[in-house]
Amino acid sequence: MLILASQQQEQECGDGTNFVLIFAGALLEKAEDLLRMGLSVPEVIKGYELACKQALEILPALVVGKIENKKNKGEVRNVIRAAVMSKQYGLEEFLADLVTDASISVMPNSGNFNVDNVRICKVLGQGVENSKAIQGMVFKRQVEGDVKKAENCKVAVYTCPLDVMHTETKGTVLIKTAAELLDYSRGEETQVEEQVKAIVESGCKVAVTGGKVGELYLHYCNKYGLMIVRVPSKFDVRRLCKTIGATALPRLTAPTAEEAGHCDEVKVDEIGDTPVIIFRQKSDASPITTIVIRGATENTMDDIERAIDDGVNTYKGLTKDNRYVAGAGAVEIELAKQINSYGEKCPGLAQYAIQKFAESLEELPRALATNSGVKASDVISRLYAAHQEGNQNVGVDIEAGVPAVKNAVEAKILDLFSTKYWSLKFATVAACTVLSVDQIIMAKPAGGPKPRENKNTEEDDD
């Protein structure tokens, strides 16, 4: 159930999955104490649901700002930086700039941001600081022919192979003379040459195919100076069509002006010792941007990819709801303080569950303090003291080396409002669902009893 809640959070916001697991686990742990005290399961669930409802009502009052212009790098960067910092502490400044530039460059005027428009290409070698964003698409492969570069060119895209088509049924050709044999092979060559010539005459300098490239086609493409790029993935073909504004053709015909795409630069380059094909658009607004990740090991690049993925999803959440709250555990402590006060006013046994809900909210700042190597109880007491004085934006200071707190907004540690909203909701629903389970029925393995092992397997000597 907790994994399902975490997956829902990933789909909805793309970030905050760890908080869902931490908070839901804490709720279940506190529920065990309540059940041992003598409270019934419905009373615990009722208290949790009341506390969650109250928390979601308090949360809008804790909003510290809005991002008015979603293409303003300075505003957007602060929110993305906090999301990236939780995955890659120490590289957050560099990665935040990288993700912000890539996300803003593919943001359409309509405001419907698509996460899939920011692509990732991992190339082994150098350091993470050598990573860069390229407007367009990057493929880790070589071109098929001799032509390695084309600028300001039309591009024809085909989903079919660049090869001579064979019929599904077998055919027999009867050739009686040598002249007939020459005419037969020459006819095939002439047809291939005419097709390649027609593509070149339409103004295309580059042809992209989703299938294999035959030797005969390759020969004539080299002859007429047509650059051949093979892209095996049909999804990459679709993305490339989106990047260059082309229409994928199912058969080998010369593309019309509307069907052909346009690219500012197509070239074969080397990043480290890895050959790559780059389709670069030099205009400011490109439909797709590729982030080329460099790293010493595959594991390093995988971690960087996860951090970038969180950053891009944060930008997507920003386009839906532009409000943000203070990070570093400030919101959780403020909610815990207010819900505790709310629980004291509630009649009945549900108040105990509400107070345990407030205690569970302390788990995130407690985890931050523990991970930074300081005593968690000292940090929690300092946070409560600061919040009692009215400083509701004070959070955990992980850089001090001793138990300390600081203003999260001034330190530019910010979280999306939508991420907090949905993580509180999903974690509470998951915990209540687990509590409402009365029985767990486990199926036994099929089959009868296992046969006894005969220990006396050795035969007696004659």
N, C-alpha and C positions, 0 to 999 in steps of 0.2 A: 504493500500500500504506500509506503514512504517513497519507494522508487518511482511508483506511478505519479505521485505528487511532484516529485523532482522533475520527472519527464514533462509533466504539464507546465511546470514553471519554465522549463527550457523552451518549450514550444511557444508559450505566451510572451515571455520577456527575453529569453536567451541568456539570462544572468540571474543570480540569486539562488541557484540550486543548492549550494552548501548551506545557506541559511535555512532553507526549507527542511533539510535533513536534521540540522542542529536543533532547530526550534521544535519540530515534531517529536524528535527523540526526547527532548527535555519535558515536553508536555506529557508523554507517556510515562516517563520516570516519576514525575510529580503525581500523576494519576495513581500510581502504585501506592504511594504514601497515603493518598486520600482513601483508597479502598481499604487499606490496612486500618485506617482510623475508624472505619465503619460506614463511610458514605457509600451509597449505591451507585451503580454505573450511570443510570439516567441523571442523577443529581450532578455527577462530575461533568457529563456531556452538556447538560444545561448551563452549568457555570462557565465552561469553556466557550460555548456559543455566545453567551451574553458578553463575556469579556472580549471576544473577537469582534462582535458587533460594535462595542464601545470603542475598541482600538481603531476600527475603520472609520468611525465618526470623528475621532480625535485627530487622525492622521492629516487631513487637509489643513488643519490649523498649524501644523508643523512645517508646512511648505516654506522654504526660505527664498525662492525665486523662480522665475520662468525664463526660458530661452526664446526670445521673440523672433530672432532671425536664425533659422536653422542652417544657414550658409555662412554664418559668422564664425570663423575658425576659433577666435579667442574664447567665445562663450561655450561652443560645443566641446572644445578640447578639455576643459576642466571636468566635465561629467565623464567623458571617455577615459580620462587619465585615472580616475578612481577605480573604474571597472577593470582596467588593464593592470593596475598596481596590485590587485589582489592575486593575480596569476604570475606576474613577472616584476617583483619588487626590485628596483634598481634600474630597470629599463623602461619604466613607465613614461618618462619624458619623450624618449625617442619613439616608442611605439604609439603613444597618444598622437604625436604629430603625423606619423605614418597613416594611422587609421582615419584620423580626421580629414587629411588631404584626400585619401582614397574615397571616403564616404561622401564628402561634399562634391567631389568631381562627378559622381554618378547620380547625384540627387536630381530627379526631374522636377520641372517647374510645377507639375501637377501635385507634388508632395507625396506620391505613393512610392516610398523607398522599397527596393527589393534587395534583400541580403545577398541573393545569388549574383548580383551585378558586381560584387567585389570578389574577385577570384584569387586563389592562392597558388603559387608555384614555388616548390621547395627545391633549392639547388645547394648541394653539399659543398662546403668550403667557406673560408674566411670567417668573419664574426657576424653577430646579429646586427651590429651597427652598419654593416654594408647592405642590409636589406633596403629595397626601394620600391616605389610604386610607379607602374608604367601604365599610361592611358592606352588601353587596348588589350590585346590578348598575347600570352606567351605560351609556346608549346615546347616541351623538352624533346626535340627530334630534329632530324636533318631534312632538307628538301630532297625531292626525288631526282631532279635533273641537274644541269650544270649552272643554271641561272640562280644567283644567290641574293640578288637585291633588286628591288623595284620601288620607285618613288612616284608619289602622286598618280596612282594607277587605279584602273578599274579591275575588279576581281569577280571572276565567275565561280560560283559554288555549285558542286554537283554531289548528290547523295549516292549516285551510282559509280561503279568502278570505271577508270579510264583504261578500258581494255576492249578487245574485240568480243562482241557478244556471241555466245554459242547457243544454239537451240536446245531445248530440253530433249527432243527426240533425235535419234541418230539418223543421219542422212548419208547417202552414198553418192559420190561424184565419180563418173566414168570419164577418165582422161585418156585419149587415144594418141595424141601427138605431143611433142615437146612444146610446140607453140601454144597449145591449149593449157599446158601446165604453167607457162610463163604468164599467159593472160589471166589465169585464175588467181595466182599470187599477186600479180600487178593490180588486179581489180580491188583486192582487199587493201593493198597499200594506198591506192588512189583514194579510196573511201576514207581511210584514216587521215590522210593528208588534207583532204577537203574539209573534214570536220575540224581539225586543228587550225587550218587556215581561216575558217569562218570565225572561230573564237578570237583569233588574233585580229582579224579585220574589224570585229565589233569594238575594238579598242581595249580589250582586256590584256593585261600584262601578266596576270597571276590567275592560275586555276587551282581551286581547292577541291579535292575529291574525298569522299568518305570510304572508298574502296581501294582495291589494289591498282597499280599503274602498270600496264603492259609495256613490253619492250618496244613495240612498234610505235605506240603513242609517245613514249619517252623520246624516241629518236626524232620524231617530227616536232615535238615540243622544243627540244634543244635546237633543232634546225631553225625554227621561227622565233626563238628567244622567249618562249613562254615559261614562266616560273611555275613549277608544280609543287604543291604542298599536300601531303596526305594526312588527313585527320580521322583516325579510326572511330572515335567516339561520336555517335550521332548527337549527343547532348552538346558536345563542344562545337559541332557543326552549327547547331542552332544558335549557340551563344556568339559564334563568329559572325553569323548572318546578322545578328542584332548589332554587333559592334560596327560592322562596315555598311549596314543597310542593304544587304543583298537578299535575294530570294533563292532558296536551294532548289535546283532543277533536278528532276528525277531521271532525265535522259540527256545524252550528249548532243545538245543543240547550241547554237550561238545565242547568248543571252541578249535580250532587248535592253534598252537604256534603263527601263524601270527595274529589270531583274538583276542587273549587274550592280555590285557594291563598289564603294570607293574607299581607298585607304591611303593615308598620307605617306606611309613608309612600311614596306614589307622587306625584312632582311634576315639573313642568318647571322647570328652573333654567338660569341662564346662568353658564358659567365663561368669563371673559373676554367675548368676543362670540360664543361658540359655544353654541347652545342644546343642552341635554342633558336626557334623561329619567332620573331617579334612582329606582330601586326600593331603598329603604333598610329594612334590618331593624335595629331598635334593641336587640335582644337581644345578649348577649355572644358567644354561639356562633352564628355565621352560616355556612351551608354554603359560601357564595361571598363573597369580598371583592374589590373592584376598586380598584386603585391608579391614581389619576388623575395622570398625569405632565404637568408644565408645563415649557416650555422655549422659548427664543427662536427656535430653528430646528428643522427636522425631524431633521437630523443629530444635534443634541444629544439630542433625545428618543429617537432610535434607540439611541444609546450608553447612555443611562440605562436603557432597556428591557433591553439585554443584561446590564447590571450587576445589575438586579433579578432577571432570569431566572437568573443564576448564584447569587444569594443564595437564591432559592426552592429551586433544585435542591440547594444545600448543606443546607438544612433537611430536604429529603427524604432525603438521604444520612444525615443525623443520626438520622432515625427508624429507619433500617435498622441502622446501626452507630454507637453513641454515643461511640466513642473518638476522640481527637484527638491530634495530634503538634505539635511546634514547627514554625513556619513560617520564612520569611526565609532559606531555604537551609540551615538548621541540620541537618535530617534528612539532606539530600543529602551534606553534608560528613562527617557521622558515618558514614553508610553507606560512603562512599568510603574513609574511614580504615580501617574494619573489613574491607571487602572487599579492600583492598590487602594487609592483613596476612594474610588468608585465602589470597590468590593466591600469596604468598611461600612458603606451606607446601605448595601443590599441586605434585605432580610433573608432568613432561611439558610439552609446548608449550602446553597450554591455559592455563597460568599467565600467559602474556603477554596473552592475550585477557581474562583476569579483571582484570589490572591496567589494561588499556585501558578496561574497563567502569567501573572505579573513577574513572579520569580523566574519563570522559564525564559522571559524576554532578556534576562540578565546573561543568558548563556553566550550570546554573540560577543558582547564586550569582554566577557570572561575568557572566551576563546582567543580573542585578539591579544589580551594581556598575557595569557599563558604562552602563546606562540612568540611573543616578543621577549619572553624570558623574565618577566617580572611577576610579583605576587598578585594574583587576580583579586583577592579579597581587598587589598589596599586600594587598587584601582577602582573597584566598584564603590567603595565607601567615598572616595574622592569625587567620583562622578555624581553620586547622590547628593553630596554636599554642594557641589556646584549647581546642580539643577534645582535644589531647594532655594538657592539664592536668586533663581530666575534665569540662569544662563542655560537655556534649553538646547543650545547648539554645541555644548561642550562634549567632546568624545575622548577616546583613548589616544594617548600619545605613544606610538610604538617606537619612536626614534630616540626617546630620552634615555633609555637604558635603566631607568628607575621608575617606580610607580608614579605616573604623571598624567595630566589631562591637558587638552588644549582645545581652542575653538575650531571646530571642523570646517566651518564656512570660511574663516580667515585663512586656514591652511589649504583651502580649495579641495577638501575631501567631500565629495558630493555623491548622493545616490539618487537614482530616478524614483519619483513618487510611485509610478506604476509597478516597479520591481518590488518595492516594499509592500504595496497594497496586495498584490497577488500572492506574494510569498507568505504573508500572514494568513491569507484566506486558505490557500492550498494546504499549508501545514496544519491548521486547525481542523479542516475537514478530514484530512488523512488520519489525524490522531483520534478524532471522534469516531471515525469509521472502524478503526482498529478496536477501540473500546466497546463498540456496539456488537462485536462478534461474540456470540454466546458459546458456540462450540466449534471446534476444529475437528473434522472427520478425516482421518488419514486412511487411505486405501492400503491394504496389505499387498505384498507382491503376489502375483498370480502363481498357481501351482500348489501341489500338496507339500507335505513335509520333506525336508532334504534327506537323502539317503545317508545312513550312517557310514562313516569312513572305517574301512577294515584295516586296523593297525597291523595285523599279522599278515603282511603281504609276502614276506619272504617264505619261499618253499623249503620244506625240510629236506635236508640232504639224504639221498638214498644210502 
